[in-house]
Amino acid sequence: MRTIRIEGLEKSVSCLIQGSDYFSMDIYDKVCGVLDAFFKIGGNTIDTAHVYGGGNSERTIGQWMKDRGNRADVILLTKGAHHDSSGPRVTPEAIASDLNESLERLGTDYVDLYALHRDDPSVPVGAIIEALNGHIAAGRIRAIGASNWTVQRLQEANDYAAANGLTGFAFSSSNLSLAKAKEPFWAGCVSAYADDCAWHERNRFPLLSWSSQARGFFTGRYTPEVTDNADLVRVFYSDDNWERLRRAEMLGKQKAASPIQIALAYVLNQPFPACALIGAQTPEELESCRQGADIRLTREELHWLEYGEGDI
């Protein structure tokens, strides 16, 4: 499996990152099957978060690592400082509280990749970067990043880090998919569009995409007449996206691939380091993702998929 490098880590990150928002000890055997199969196909990175399942996701991953004795082989990405019912909580205190609880649940003394789950633009970046650097110095975090931060805030944070001799963000995790979101899937979420991708390319800045396959838009289950998934309709149903689905079907026929595999390949063949968070729950879904990750697309094919311009 292809990998990318993220500054601060000794090991490379697999281009497919297994998502875990559905993990819990109630389905532990299923989780073990998914994670074992994911590592068997060459994956090495698991995405989780302090808020997933009220902590059940992290606890289940921790139990799996304990049972397998494989912590050193796993790249853990967890996230913290998500807002709660009181509002934003991107503060040094919330970061410390969430991180310490995540470490306890995961049964480890460090996480490889730590991302702030949301942003609060009212909080100056300096205080955030300094707080995160304290955790890096203490050995609790290897590399820091931001989920759902705009590229403008990422640049501001890294400019502050550079000016003050601190470690800046090494990766971003926003939504990047062939189907373009009309509006945020959840409040406070950020999607990467053309200008954002240009920033990532200029800076060679890794992007770890959530909803990389547009939450099933390319599976063939959905048509303009199928409207039972209100969130999918709200976010991804548009004339432009139906055309992108049609083009993914056309290119898929040329490459003996399914449209959802082409959509995955679109993310992984960007002109900057990119990974795709996947929500595979079966061996068949994992194998489909593995095959999609092997597809190579040219820059011309990427442009044609997105805009319908040029030839393939």
Residue frames as qw, qx, qy, qz and C-alpha x, y, z in Angstrom:
[[0.000, 0.887, 0.462, 0.000, 0.00, 0.00, 0.00],
 [0.346, 0.611, -0.045, 0.710, 1.21, 3.50, -0.80],
 [0.502, -0.616, -0.397, 0.459, 2.29, 5.68, 2.10],
 [0.177, 0.861, -0.007, 0.477, 3.02, 9.33, 2.82],
 [0.533, -0.030, -0.459, 0.710, 5.46, 10.99, 5.18],
 [0.280, -0.887, -0.230, -0.286, 4.29, 13.28, 7.97],
 [0.289, 0.568, -0.461, 0.618, 6.88, 15.38, 9.73],
 [0.449, -0.503, 0.458, -0.579, 7.45, 14.22, 13.28],
 [0.939, -0.078, 0.248, -0.224, 6.85, 10.52, 12.62],
 [0.277, -0.484, 0.780, 0.285, 9.54, 7.93, 11.99],
 [0.411, 0.218, 0.871, 0.160, 7.12, 5.62, 10.16],
 [0.165, -0.029, -0.465, -0.869, 5.20, 6.41, 7.00],
 [0.487, 0.229, 0.505, -0.675, 1.41, 6.67, 7.11],
 [0.325, 0.245, 0.866, 0.291, -0.64, 4.29, 4.98],
 [0.116, -0.084, -0.340, -0.929, -2.69, 6.06, 2.31],
 [0.562, -0.465, -0.537, -0.424, -5.80, 4.32, 3.65],
 [0.037, -0.233, 0.633, -0.737, -6.68, 5.19, 7.23],
 [0.339, -0.382, -0.850, -0.125, -9.27, 3.03, 8.96],
 [0.311, -0.441, 0.079, -0.838, -12.07, 5.02, 10.58],
 [0.310, -0.114, -0.889, 0.316, -13.52, 3.91, 13.89],
 [0.312, -0.209, 0.159, -0.913, -16.55, 6.04, 14.70],
 [0.800, -0.180, -0.288, -0.494, -18.70, 2.89, 14.88],
 [0.519, 0.180, -0.780, 0.301, -16.30, 0.92, 17.12],
 [0.558, -0.537, 0.278, -0.568, -17.49, -0.31, 20.51],
 [0.154, -0.304, 0.919, -0.199, -16.83, -3.25, 22.81],
 [0.717, 0.218, 0.441, -0.495, -20.35, -4.52, 21.99],
 [0.846, 0.524, -0.017, -0.099, -19.06, -5.48, 18.54],
 [0.353, -0.738, 0.541, 0.196, -15.50, -6.28, 19.57],
 [0.710, 0.017, 0.658, 0.251, -15.21, -9.39, 17.41],
 [0.537, 0.767, 0.316, 0.154, -16.27, -7.39, 14.35],
 [0.025, -0.967, 0.244, 0.063, -13.79, -4.63, 15.19],
 [0.562, -0.483, 0.628, 0.236, -10.98, -7.16, 15.57],
 [0.712, 0.337, 0.571, 0.232, -11.87, -8.67, 12.21],
 [0.364, 0.918, 0.121, 0.099, -11.83, -5.29, 10.49],
 [0.180, -0.901, 0.387, 0.076, -8.57, -4.12, 12.07],
 [0.679, -0.268, 0.641, 0.238, -6.79, -7.43, 11.52],
 [0.665, 0.513, 0.481, 0.251, -7.84, -7.42, 7.86],
 [0.180, 0.983, -0.020, 0.014, -6.88, -3.75, 7.45],
 [0.335, -0.753, 0.539, 0.174, -3.35, -4.40, 8.70],
 [0.744, 0.025, 0.632, 0.216, -3.14, -7.52, 6.54],
 [0.584, 0.699, 0.331, 0.247, -3.66, -5.44, 3.36],
 [0.567, 0.261, -0.049, 0.780, -0.91, -3.03, 4.40],
 [0.214, -0.834, -0.135, -0.490, -2.76, -0.42, 6.43],
 [0.572, -0.055, -0.551, 0.605, -1.12, 0.89, 9.59],
 [0.001, -0.099, 0.225, -0.969, -3.09, 3.98, 10.67],
 [0.186, -0.578, -0.794, 0.007, -6.34, 4.18, 12.65],
 [0.071, -0.380, -0.018, -0.922, -8.45, 7.32, 13.03],
 [0.367, -0.570, -0.720, 0.146, -10.43, 7.94, 16.19],
 [0.032, -0.564, 0.042, -0.824, -11.50, 10.84, 18.41],
 [0.012, -0.045, 0.692, -0.721, -12.24, 11.71, 22.01],
 [0.523, 0.112, 0.212, -0.818, -15.93, 12.17, 21.19],
 [0.546, 0.122, -0.693, -0.455, -16.49, 9.00, 19.14],
 [0.687, -0.271, -0.660, -0.133, -19.03, 6.82, 20.87],
 [0.536, -0.789, 0.063, -0.293, -18.56, 8.68, 24.13],
 [0.246, -0.690, 0.677, -0.075, -15.06, 7.19, 24.34],
 [0.901, 0.005, 0.414, -0.131, -16.02, 3.68, 23.23],
 [0.747, 0.642, -0.158, 0.072, -14.05, 3.93, 20.00],
 [0.141, 0.738, -0.590, 0.294, -10.78, 4.69, 21.79],
 [0.625, -0.386, 0.602, -0.312, -11.42, 2.06, 24.46],
 [0.938, 0.235, 0.229, -0.112, -12.05, -0.61, 21.82],
 [0.603, 0.699, -0.334, 0.191, -8.90, 0.25, 19.88],
 [0.181, -0.680, 0.619, -0.347, -6.94, 0.18, 23.14],
 [0.813, -0.176, 0.501, -0.240, -8.25, -3.29, 23.94],
 [0.884, 0.467, 0.004, 0.015, -7.40, -4.54, 20.44],
 [0.355, 0.747, -0.487, 0.279, -3.83, -3.22, 20.72],
 [0.458, -0.528, 0.624, -0.349, -3.48, -4.77, 24.17],
 [0.909, 0.044, 0.374, -0.178, -4.73, -8.14, 22.96],
 [0.819, 0.552, -0.047, 0.149, -2.51, -8.07, 19.87],
 [0.661, -0.552, 0.148, 0.486, 0.52, -6.58, 21.64],
 [0.601, 0.398, 0.380, 0.580, 1.09, -4.39, 18.60],
 [0.073, -0.923, -0.193, 0.325, 1.15, -0.78, 19.82],
 [0.336, -0.558, 0.411, 0.638, 4.53, -0.17, 18.17],
 [0.324, 0.163, 0.755, 0.547, 3.11, -1.21, 14.79],
 [0.089, 0.768, 0.628, 0.083, 0.10, 1.12, 14.93],
 [0.148, 0.141, 0.014, 0.979, -0.05, 4.78, 13.95],
 [0.085, -0.648, -0.712, 0.258, -2.80, 6.31, 16.06],
 [0.015, 0.303, 0.162, 0.939, -4.63, 9.45, 14.98],
 [0.198, -0.643, -0.713, 0.199, -6.96, 10.84, 17.59],
 [0.058, 0.527, 0.180, 0.828, -8.67, 14.20, 17.91],
 [0.313, -0.508, -0.631, 0.495, -9.76, 16.44, 20.74],
 [0.036, -0.322, -0.136, 0.936, -11.15, 19.83, 21.73],
 [0.074, -0.437, -0.724, -0.528, -14.45, 19.22, 19.97],
 [0.293, -0.310, 0.111, -0.898, -17.20, 21.61, 20.97],
 [0.096, -0.282, -0.924, 0.240, -19.88, 20.51, 23.43],
 [0.068, -0.745, -0.650, -0.136, -23.33, 21.74, 24.41],
 [0.283, -0.791, -0.168, 0.515, -21.74, 24.86, 25.90],
 [0.399, 0.903, -0.091, -0.131, -20.06, 25.78, 22.63],
 [0.661, 0.582, -0.399, 0.257, -16.43, 25.88, 21.37],
 [0.727, -0.661, 0.183, 0.039, -13.72, 24.55, 23.66],
 [0.778, 0.426, -0.149, 0.438, -10.46, 24.96, 21.72],
 [0.276, -0.885, 0.264, -0.266, -8.49, 25.93, 24.81],
 [0.270, 0.499, -0.783, 0.255, -5.27, 24.66, 26.42],
 [0.451, -0.203, 0.681, -0.540, -7.33, 23.27, 29.31],
 [0.858, 0.241, 0.171, -0.420, -9.71, 21.32, 27.07],
 [0.647, 0.548, -0.529, -0.043, -6.86, 20.02, 24.93],
 [0.033, 0.434, -0.822, 0.367, -5.04, 18.72, 28.00],
 [0.619, -0.049, 0.564, -0.545, -8.16, 17.14, 29.48],
 [0.866, 0.364, -0.021, -0.342, -9.20, 15.40, 26.26],
 [0.524, 0.569, -0.631, 0.054, -5.69, 14.21, 25.42],
 [0.148, -0.372, 0.820, -0.409, -5.07, 12.73, 28.86],
 [0.731, 0.089, 0.474, -0.482, -8.40, 10.92, 28.78],
 [0.792, 0.499, -0.249, -0.249, -7.73, 9.65, 25.25],
 [0.288, 0.542, -0.772, 0.168, -4.35, 8.27, 26.30],
 [0.418, -0.194, 0.753, -0.470, -5.94, 6.46, 29.23],
 [0.820, 0.281, 0.235, -0.440, -8.65, 4.94, 27.05],
 [0.715, 0.580, -0.375, -0.110, -6.18, 3.87, 24.37],
 [0.910, -0.372, 0.122, 0.139, -3.84, 2.35, 26.94],
 [0.721, 0.356, 0.002, 0.595, -0.80, 4.20, 25.66],
 [0.390, -0.663, -0.154, 0.621, 1.43, 7.05, 26.78],
 [0.042, -0.438, 0.314, 0.842, 1.56, 8.78, 23.39],
 [0.667, 0.601, 0.421, -0.134, -0.39, 9.28, 20.18],
 [0.591, 0.059, 0.425, 0.683, 1.38, 9.47, 16.85],
 [0.052, 0.355, 0.364, 0.860, -0.94, 12.06, 15.30],
 [0.078, -0.562, -0.645, 0.511, -3.05, 14.46, 17.33],
 [0.075, 0.383, 0.414, 0.822, -5.53, 16.81, 15.70],
 [0.212, 0.233, 0.411, -0.856, -7.80, 19.51, 17.02],
 [0.285, 0.397, 0.868, 0.087, -11.26, 18.29, 16.02],
 [0.162, 0.875, 0.423, 0.172, -12.70, 21.76, 15.43],
 [0.380, 0.228, -0.098, 0.891, -11.51, 25.36, 15.36],
 [0.159, -0.858, -0.428, 0.237, -12.55, 28.43, 17.29],
 [0.494, 0.558, 0.103, 0.659, -11.36, 31.41, 15.25],
 [0.269, -0.906, -0.020, -0.326, -11.84, 33.69, 18.27],
 [0.776, -0.562, 0.175, 0.227, -8.91, 31.98, 20.02],
 [0.189, 0.849, -0.463, -0.172, -5.46, 33.28, 18.98],
 [0.909, 0.260, -0.325, 0.017, -3.34, 30.61, 17.34],
 [0.215, 0.620, -0.617, 0.434, -0.35, 31.34, 19.58],
 [0.537, -0.373, 0.553, -0.516, -1.91, 29.94, 22.73],
 [0.954, 0.126, 0.087, -0.258, -3.01, 26.81, 20.89],
 [0.731, 0.516, -0.405, 0.189, 0.37, 26.11, 19.29],
 [0.001, -0.587, 0.639, -0.498, 2.18, 26.70, 22.56],
 [0.743, -0.243, 0.425, -0.457, -0.13, 24.32, 24.41],
 [0.959, 0.264, -0.046, -0.098, 0.32, 21.59, 21.81],
 [0.496, 0.619, -0.521, 0.314, 4.09, 22.05, 21.87],
 [0.385, -0.527, 0.591, -0.475, 4.03, 21.43, 25.59],
 [0.911, -0.024, 0.317, -0.264, 2.50, 18.02, 24.96],
 [0.796, 0.529, -0.270, 0.115, 5.04, 17.28, 22.22],
 [0.128, 0.670, -0.599, 0.419, 7.87, 18.14, 24.62],
 [0.591, -0.351, 0.571, -0.449, 6.35, 15.87, 27.25],
 [0.024, -0.210, 0.954, 0.212, 6.27, 12.97, 24.78],
 [0.484, 0.324, 0.680, -0.445, 2.50, 12.66, 24.66],
 [0.642, 0.710, 0.191, -0.219, 2.23, 13.62, 20.95],
 [0.665, -0.072, 0.440, 0.599, 4.53, 12.94, 18.00],
 [0.145, 0.142, 0.418, 0.885, 2.93, 15.24, 15.38],
 [0.196, 0.512, 0.516, -0.658, 0.13, 17.78, 15.55],
 [0.065, 0.238, 0.642, 0.726, -2.53, 18.68, 13.02],
 [0.311, 0.237, 0.313, -0.866, -5.93, 20.25, 12.66],
 [0.142, 0.383, 0.881, 0.240, -9.25, 18.84, 11.54],
 [0.048, 0.811, 0.559, 0.167, -11.72, 21.26, 10.00],
 [0.260, -0.696, 0.013, 0.669, -9.44, 24.28, 10.05],
 [0.542, 0.835, 0.072, -0.060, -9.30, 26.62, 7.08],
 [0.789, 0.242, -0.028, 0.563, -6.01, 26.87, 5.23],
 [0.067, 0.795, -0.100, 0.595, -5.84, 30.52, 6.32],
 [0.640, -0.696, 0.202, -0.255, -5.84, 29.49, 9.99],
 [0.954, -0.067, 0.076, 0.281, -3.38, 26.68, 9.31],
 [0.561, 0.548, -0.065, 0.617, -1.02, 29.16, 7.68],
 [0.234, -0.817, 0.149, -0.506, -1.43, 31.62, 10.56],
 [0.845, -0.510, 0.150, -0.056, -0.65, 28.89, 13.10],
 [0.898, 0.077, 0.085, 0.425, 2.42, 27.70, 11.24],
 [0.306, 0.735, -0.093, 0.598, 3.67, 31.23, 10.72],
 [0.496, -0.775, 0.200, -0.337, 3.45, 31.73, 14.51],
 [0.939, -0.272, 0.148, 0.148, 5.29, 28.46, 15.12],
 [0.746, 0.406, 0.011, 0.529, 8.06, 29.37, 12.69],
 [0.074, 0.803, -0.123, 0.578, 8.48, 32.83, 14.19],
 [0.533, -0.682, 0.315, -0.389, 8.75, 31.43, 17.70],
 [0.155, 0.468, -0.866, 0.085, 10.87, 28.33, 17.18],
 [0.618, -0.030, 0.629, -0.471, 7.96, 25.95, 17.78],
 [0.189, 0.076, 0.927, 0.314, 6.60, 22.90, 16.01],
 [0.447, 0.184, -0.081, -0.872, 3.71, 23.74, 13.71],
 [0.827, 0.211, 0.355, -0.381, 0.91, 21.69, 12.26],
 [0.219, -0.352, 0.821, 0.393, 2.17, 18.79, 10.14],
 [0.011, 0.250, 0.884, 0.396, -1.13, 17.75, 8.56],
 [0.428, 0.049, 0.106, -0.896, -4.71, 18.79, 7.98],
 [0.097, 0.241, 0.964, 0.061, -7.86, 16.68, 8.02],
 [0.420, 0.329, 0.117, -0.838, -10.75, 18.18, 6.11],
 [0.729, 0.378, 0.554, -0.138, -13.27, 16.74, 3.68],
 [0.164, 0.522, -0.556, -0.626, -11.90, 16.20, 0.20],
 [0.585, 0.214, 0.782, -0.014, -13.94, 14.17, -2.26],
 [0.177, 0.152, 0.654, 0.719, -14.85, 14.05, -5.92],
 [0.164, -0.741, -0.590, -0.275, -18.40, 15.01, -4.94],
 [0.196, 0.272, -0.241, 0.911, -18.25, 18.61, -3.73],
 [0.175, -0.518, -0.729, 0.413, -20.17, 19.51, -0.59],
 [0.005, 0.709, 0.369, 0.601, -22.81, 22.20, -1.01],
 [0.375, -0.756, 0.177, -0.507, -22.70, 22.94, 2.72],
 [0.024, -0.452, 0.825, -0.338, -20.96, 21.49, 5.78],
 [0.572, -0.183, -0.784, -0.157, -22.05, 17.99, 6.71],
 [0.525, -0.616, -0.505, 0.298, -21.83, 18.94, 10.38],
 [0.076, -0.991, -0.033, -0.109, -21.58, 22.41, 11.90],
 [0.365, -0.822, 0.407, 0.161, -18.01, 23.68, 11.93],
 [0.811, 0.005, 0.495, 0.311, -16.77, 21.23, 9.30],
 [0.112, 0.759, -0.348, -0.539, -14.50, 22.29, 6.46],
 [0.860, 0.338, 0.357, 0.135, -14.22, 20.93, 2.92],
 [0.365, -0.455, 0.429, 0.690, -11.24, 21.44, 0.61],
 [0.598, 0.746, 0.264, -0.122, -12.02, 23.16, -2.68],
 [0.734, 0.560, 0.007, 0.384, -9.75, 24.27, -5.53],
 [0.060, 0.855, -0.288, 0.426, -8.07, 27.16, -3.69],
 [0.695, -0.585, 0.378, -0.177, -7.49, 25.00, -0.62],
 [0.951, 0.090, 0.217, 0.203, -5.97, 22.21, -2.71],
 [0.517, 0.739, -0.132, 0.412, -3.70, 24.75, -4.40],
 [0.298, -0.806, 0.392, -0.330, -2.44, 25.79, -0.93],
 [0.882, -0.294, 0.369, -0.015, -1.78, 22.15, -0.03],
 [0.853, 0.412, 0.094, 0.306, 0.12, 21.68, -3.28],
 [0.235, 0.853, -0.243, 0.397, 2.23, 24.81, -2.84],
 [0.368, -0.694, 0.501, -0.362, 3.17, 23.79, 0.68],
 [0.543, 0.180, -0.820, -0.011, 3.36, 20.02, 0.08],
 [0.333, -0.256, 0.570, -0.706, 1.09, 19.83, 3.11],
 [0.124, -0.111, -0.982, -0.087, -0.53, 16.44, 3.83],
 [0.557, -0.106, 0.031, -0.823, -4.33, 16.21, 3.81],
 [0.019, 0.070, 0.989, -0.131, -6.09, 13.29, 5.51],
 [0.389, -0.133, -0.315, -0.856, -9.56, 13.36, 4.02],
 [0.304, 0.192, 0.827, -0.432, -12.65, 12.38, 5.97],
 [0.618, 0.565, 0.415, -0.356, -15.76, 11.36, 3.98],
 [0.162, -0.459, 0.620, 0.615, -13.30, 10.73, 1.17],
 [0.068, 0.175, 0.882, 0.433, -15.91, 8.74, -0.76],
 [0.315, -0.170, -0.129, -0.925, -18.71, 11.26, -0.09],
 [0.453, -0.040, 0.662, -0.596, -20.49, 8.98, 2.37],
 [0.489, 0.205, 0.848, 0.004, -21.50, 6.45, -0.25],
 [0.418, 0.654, 0.015, -0.630, -22.56, 8.87, -3.01],
 [0.355, 0.543, -0.638, -0.415, -20.62, 6.83, -5.58],
 [0.399, -0.135, 0.896, -0.143, -21.83, 3.37, -4.54],
 [0.215, -0.105, -0.779, -0.579, -24.67, 3.23, -7.06],
 [0.087, -0.452, -0.831, 0.312, -27.31, 3.24, -4.32],
 [0.049, 0.662, 0.310, -0.681, -28.29, 6.83, -5.00],
 [0.274, 0.419, 0.544, 0.674, -29.95, 8.62, -7.89],
 [0.094, -0.191, 0.039, -0.976, -31.68, 12.03, -8.04],
 [0.613, -0.354, -0.405, -0.579, -34.96, 10.20, -7.35],
 [0.722, -0.308, -0.570, 0.242, -33.70, 8.42, -4.20],
 [0.022, -0.659, 0.172, -0.732, -34.10, 10.98, -1.42],
 [0.767, -0.527, -0.357, -0.085, -34.35, 8.86, 1.73],
 [0.677, -0.245, -0.224, 0.657, -30.95, 10.04, 3.04],
 [0.008, 0.970, 0.243, 0.013, -31.68, 13.65, 3.96],
 [0.416, -0.757, 0.268, 0.426, -28.08, 14.51, 4.83],
 [0.539, -0.013, 0.609, 0.582, -26.73, 13.14, 1.57],
 [0.270, 0.755, 0.516, 0.302, -29.39, 15.09, -0.35],
 [0.189, -0.964, -0.101, 0.155, -28.57, 18.26, 1.58],
 [0.425, -0.694, 0.395, 0.425, -24.81, 18.05, 1.14],
 [0.359, -0.278, 0.726, 0.517, -24.05, 16.20, -2.09],
 [0.467, 0.552, 0.680, 0.123, -27.12, 16.17, -4.35],
 [0.128, 0.747, -0.102, -0.644, -26.39, 18.61, -7.17],
 [0.778, 0.615, 0.020, -0.130, -26.35, 18.57, -10.95],
 [0.243, 0.777, -0.579, 0.050, -22.56, 18.96, -10.94],
 [0.397, -0.398, 0.805, -0.191, -22.10, 15.98, -8.62],
 [0.839, 0.274, 0.422, -0.204, -24.38, 13.76, -10.71],
 [0.623, 0.741, -0.247, -0.036, -22.17, 14.62, -13.67],
 [0.052, -0.662, 0.732, -0.151, -19.08, 13.70, -11.62],
 [0.698, -0.082, 0.674, -0.227, -20.70, 10.37, -10.81],
 [0.815, 0.546, 0.128, -0.147, -21.39, 9.81, -14.51],
 [0.400, 0.776, -0.484, 0.060, -17.76, 10.58, -15.37],
 [0.367, -0.482, 0.767, -0.210, -16.54, 8.26, -12.58],
 [0.836, 0.185, 0.477, -0.196, -18.64, 5.50, -14.15],
 [0.692, 0.708, -0.126, -0.054, -17.13, 6.20, -17.58],
 [0.148, 0.733, -0.645, 0.157, -13.53, 6.23, -16.35],
 [0.622, -0.303, 0.670, -0.271, -14.23, 3.18, -14.22],
 [0.902, 0.354, 0.209, -0.135, -15.18, 1.20, -17.30],
 [0.531, 0.748, -0.383, 0.104, -11.85, 2.11, -18.88],
 [0.046, 0.589, -0.722, 0.361, -9.90, 1.04, -15.80],
 [0.648, -0.172, -0.737, -0.079, -12.04, -1.98, -14.80],
 [0.174, -0.058, -0.625, 0.759, -12.96, -0.23, -11.56],
 [0.112, -0.717, -0.688, 0.019, -16.16, 0.77, -9.81],
 [0.055, 0.821, 0.122, 0.556, -17.20, 4.43, -9.51],
 [0.579, -0.811, 0.033, -0.069, -16.48, 4.44, -5.77],
 [0.821, -0.207, 0.169, 0.504, -12.98, 3.12, -6.45],
 [0.424, 0.548, 0.190, 0.696, -12.45, 5.94, -8.94],
 [0.273, -0.887, -0.093, -0.361, -13.71, 8.42, -6.32],
 [0.766, -0.591, 0.101, 0.231, -11.18, 7.03, -3.84],
 [0.731, 0.127, 0.219, 0.633, -8.41, 7.22, -6.42],
 [0.150, 0.833, 0.167, 0.505, -9.32, 10.87, -7.05],
 [0.488, -0.864, 0.083, -0.088, -8.41, 11.68, -3.43],
 [0.813, -0.409, 0.279, 0.307, -5.23, 9.61, -3.36],
 [0.678, 0.278, 0.317, 0.603, -3.80, 10.95, -6.62],
 [0.001, -0.992, -0.120, 0.038, -3.85, 14.63, -5.73],
 [0.604, 0.583, -0.235, 0.490, -0.64, 16.59, -6.48],
 [0.163, -0.629, 0.510, -0.564, 0.15, 16.75, -2.77],
 [0.165, 0.069, -0.952, 0.248, 0.39, 14.09, -0.03],
 [0.614, -0.176, -0.011, -0.769, -3.11, 12.76, 0.64],
 [0.019, -0.018, -0.986, 0.167, -4.68, 9.93, 2.58],
 [0.528, -0.285, -0.399, -0.693, -8.28, 8.76, 2.71],
 [0.329, -0.110, 0.746, -0.568, -10.15, 7.94, 5.90],
 [0.490, -0.064, -0.717, -0.492, -12.36, 4.94, 5.14],
 [0.572, -0.247, 0.427, -0.655, -15.24, 3.44, 7.09],
 [0.570, 0.151, -0.764, -0.263, -14.89, -0.15, 5.92],
 [0.635, -0.321, 0.454, -0.537, -16.90, -2.64, 7.97],
 [0.953, 0.099, 0.262, -0.115, -16.44, -5.84, 5.96],
 [0.602, -0.271, 0.562, 0.498, -13.61, -7.68, 4.21],
 [0.495, 0.572, 0.544, 0.364, -15.32, -6.91, 0.89],
 [0.041, 0.992, 0.112, 0.034, -15.31, -3.17, 1.57],
 [0.474, -0.712, 0.387, 0.346, -11.66, -3.31, 2.62],
 [0.629, 0.052, 0.613, 0.474, -10.73, -5.16, -0.57],
 [0.348, 0.817, 0.391, 0.242, -12.60, -2.59, -2.67],
 [0.168, -0.973, 0.117, 0.111, -10.65, 0.19, -0.96],
 [0.613, -0.430, 0.512, 0.420, -7.36, -1.66, -1.46],
 [0.575, 0.385, 0.566, 0.449, -8.05, -1.95, -5.17],
 [0.149, 0.949, 0.241, 0.137, -9.08, 1.69, -5.39],
 [0.391, -0.847, 0.242, 0.267, -5.87, 2.74, -3.66],
 [0.649, -0.153, 0.560, 0.492, -3.85, 0.99, -6.37],
 [0.488, 0.728, 0.420, 0.236, -5.42, 3.02, -9.21],
 [0.377, -0.311, 0.125, 0.863, -3.20, 5.70, -10.70],
 [0.309, 0.848, 0.430, 0.015, -4.80, 8.81, -12.20],
 [0.479, 0.232, 0.115, 0.839, -3.09, 11.50, -14.23],
 [0.029, -0.356, -0.250, 0.900, -3.53, 15.18, -13.55],
 [0.289, 0.028, -0.477, -0.829, -5.59, 15.38, -16.75],
 [0.418, -0.326, -0.830, -0.174, -7.88, 12.60, -15.53],
 [0.226, -0.423, -0.595, 0.645, -8.32, 14.33, -12.17],
 [0.113, 0.257, -0.049, -0.958, -9.29, 17.56, -13.95],
 [0.367, -0.094, -0.671, -0.637, -11.70, 15.77, -16.26],
 [0.347, -0.380, -0.843, 0.154, -13.38, 13.94, -13.36],
 [0.144, -0.470, -0.459, 0.740, -13.92, 17.19, -11.48],
 [0.164, 0.532, -0.005, -0.831, -14.77, 19.60, -14.30],
 [0.699, 0.488, 0.521, -0.046, -15.52, 17.53, -17.41],
 [0.308, 0.895, -0.214, -0.240, -12.95, 19.52, -19.38],
 [0.021, -0.613, 0.764, 0.200, -10.29, 18.07, -21.67],
 [0.819, 0.184, -0.463, -0.285, -9.86, 14.49, -22.82],
 [0.639, -0.463, 0.593, -0.160, -9.12, 11.21, -21.07]]
